[in-house]
Amino acid sequence: MAATYVYVGNAESNEVHVLGLDRSSGALTTVQQVPIPGVAKPGMSTPMAVSPDRRVLYVGTRGEPMIAAGFAIDPTRGTLTHVANGPLADSLAYIVTDRTGRFLLGASYPGNKVTVNRIGPPGTVQPAHQVLPDHPKAHSIRVDADNRHVLVPTLGNDRVNQFTFDAATGRLTPNTPPAVEVTANAGPRHFVFHPGGARVYVLGELDGHVYAFDYDAGCGTLAHTQTISALPPDFSGKPSAADLHITPDGRFLYASVRATSTLAGFRVDPASGALTAIGSVPTERQPRGFNIDSSGRFLLAVGQLSDGLSSYAIDPASGRLSKLKEYAMGRNPNWVEIVDLP
């Protein structure tokens, strides 16, 4: 029977929590708690990526040693079995597989790098075969739907870098132009492609704004169209925005802001892609990561300082969030992946 499972990375307790998600109610049940083997000193976060066939979960560590742990996903129970650890070229803030599942791409914030590793047998990450330096505070990386282009925001120079991607060799080449710029000191961090493929949304960590772009999928290039705040109206101080996700139907976009421990919502215009603010709701303390299930009905957010997860129902008409329940996680939960099986 088809089922949905949630994987939460907990950096300080060095483990992944596996939860079952009830597709009708949004209720969560604990299935498994799995340690990340081979880690002597846990890091600040546990970036995760799921293979395109949903058979493998990759978990990056930002402590010592810096590895990508591959776990096989049981297709009926959702449980994890460790396969192998592979070396990473640096501390990676974000990892993702390409659309074939043959390569693991990463963005290194402290190392100012973009990296590509081959994946051997499923779950087995090989040493990096391409390391691109001089990408200051690279914070996320994603491959477009055609597996031909890659975008990488670099917080340190307020750019979104544009690459072409060779799916045969797994190599990145700077596009023409190689980057677009956002507002100075915006600190572009995480981003999403609109499901329709013609829009990209980028979250500024340092200014708490969302930057909307038209995306030319043929060329892999961006054109800025809008900037809108993700901050509560009365906010003052340093925003520290973190994560960004869009519903599978492309109607609603959400951003987390760590400084205010809030989730901001936006309606997405179906024709233009323009954003209209829905408002903010309080959530877990310091919400670094969250995600949305494939039905677009539920949002799950974790708090690095609360060691907990809050689940929300997404109103299908307005996009507003209604809190359902709180759940205890491990120490410093920071990443959420949601997988439908089989």
Secondary structure as GFF3:
##gff-version 3
##sequence-region A 1 342
A	DSSP	beta_strand	3	10	.	.	.	ID=ss1
A	DSSP	beta_strand	15	21	.	.	.	ID=ss2
A	DSSP	beta_strand	28	35	.	.	.	ID=ss3
A	DSSP	beta_strand	48	50	.	.	.	ID=ss4
A	DSSP	beta_strand	56	60	.	.	.	ID=ss5
A	DSSP	beta_strand	67	73	.	.	.	ID=ss6
A	DSSP	beta_strand	80	87	.	.	.	ID=ss7
A	DSSP	beta_strand	94	97	.	.	.	ID=ss8
A	DSSP	beta_strand	103	108	.	.	.	ID=ss9
A	DSSP	beta_strand	113	119	.	.	.	ID=ss10
A	DSSP	beta_strand	125	132	.	.	.	ID=ss11
A	DSSP	beta_strand	142	143	.	.	.	ID=ss12
A	DSSP	beta_strand	149	154	.	.	.	ID=ss13
A	DSSP	beta_strand	159	166	.	.	.	ID=ss14
A	DSSP	beta_strand	171	181	.	.	.	ID=ss15
A	DSSP	beta_strand	188	193	.	.	.	ID=ss16
A	DSSP	beta_strand	199	204	.	.	.	ID=ss17
A	DSSP	beta_strand	209	216	.	.	.	ID=ss18
A	DSSP	beta_strand	221	229	.	.	.	ID=ss19
A	DSSP	beta_strand	241	246	.	.	.	ID=ss20
A	DSSP	beta_strand	252	257	.	.	.	ID=ss21
A	DSSP	beta_strand	262	268	.	.	.	ID=ss22
A	DSSP	beta_strand	275	282	.	.	.	ID=ss23
A	DSSP	beta_strand	289	292	.	.	.	ID=ss24
A	DSSP	beta_strand	298	303	.	.	.	ID=ss25
A	DSSP	beta_strand	308	314	.	.	.	ID=ss26
A	DSSP	beta_strand	321	328	.	.	.	ID=ss27
A	DSSP	beta_strand	333	341	.	.	.	ID=ss28
###
